[in-house]
């Protein structure tokens, strides 16, 4: 699975839960063999130009301390992964305002 999250959502390979968790939907054979997922989407990151102290005027974030950025997540999916397993990106992209959780859901074919 790779590409923008909207593509994965459209084809049913992923689902975005209300709490912001990205659910990766795998078939049983995919869960057995494992693989990798690379997903990108827009999210808030900590401003790279300031520390966002109250009253600070930063041209990048207008003093909010955050900016919107497209980030990519690379996830290694081990063979025989169990339903409900939480995955952590192999490399954390930039400094996220809020961590993005990923969870595996395995469904019968």
C-alpha angles and dihedrals in degrees: 000000000000139000139058116341091241089063092050090048092049095052094043096248092120141021129201111223124211093254092056096260115143110223114205109209113211132181116231093257091051090051090050096052099034124203139164139293127203114188130174130193142148117270140150119276130184110270111266093207105053145018091238096234111177111277094014115141111219119171091208098056104010089239096302094114092228139081134188116251138167107242132185126219123201114202126187112213110202121217115267093020113181126235111266096025113152113226126206122206113255089228124026109229114225117313108306121211088220126014116247112228120211123199132182122232115189118201132187115254 
